[in-house]
Amino acid sequence: DAGVIQSPRHEVTEMGQEVTLRCKPISGHNSLFWYRQTMMRGLELLIYFNNNVPIDDSGMPEDRFSAKMPNASFSTLKIQPSEPRDSAVYFCASSFGEIDEQYFGPGTRLTVT
Amino acid sequence: KQEVTQIPAALSVPEGENLVLNCSFTDSAIYNLQWFRQDPGKGLTSLLLIQSSQREQTSGRLNASLDKSSGRSTLYIAASQPGDSATYLCAVRPNAGNNRKLIWGLGTSLAVNP
């Protein structure tokens, strides 16, 4: 398997623009996690899906952020409108069944100017 | 509220040294604890997972221990190598059941010098 795939790897956008980050989990995995990592705050869980259903979205910072998982092989994280403070590395991770080991994608580095 | 702390934030050692990374958590009622490695510009890789009923886990030169009552875990790296240079993060899963949310430390940045 190719592992968790994220796109784009880098995104530079202007404040106010819509940003969509994409994730393809490992085939067969049924849990998917979206994280944000910054130097100041470390790794933060934004939202977590189990069997395509959002289980915990308490980490989503505000209404500008939304996430979807229309099927088991694809998820998106959207920021609209984007702000400079959203600049961070966004990671997607997946896991299988009752096994807690999470497999991380390479991340998307987002810069909002 | 569960909080995870890692000390030190950064560590620099000569090659070959045995070293210990520390992780502490405020609530001893955890389901499991994991150690991850992150290389610069890359995602995280799971190294070791310790269930709450276990005391330690080993993989090659890595050994992770867990003392729930004192809220501590250590990652022991034997005979360190330059390739071990990375950031090491620990994460606690507070609950069993459907919620798999992890609480993360900020990590220890390790540099092993040749």
Interface residues (C-beta under 8 A of the other chain):
Chain A: V4 S31 F33 G42 L43 E44 L45 Y48 N50 I55 D56 F91 A93 S95 D100 E101 Q102 Y103 F104 G105 P106 G107
Chain B: N32 Q34 K42 G43 L44 T45 S46 L49 L89 R93 N98 N99 R100 K101 L102 W104 G105 L106 G107
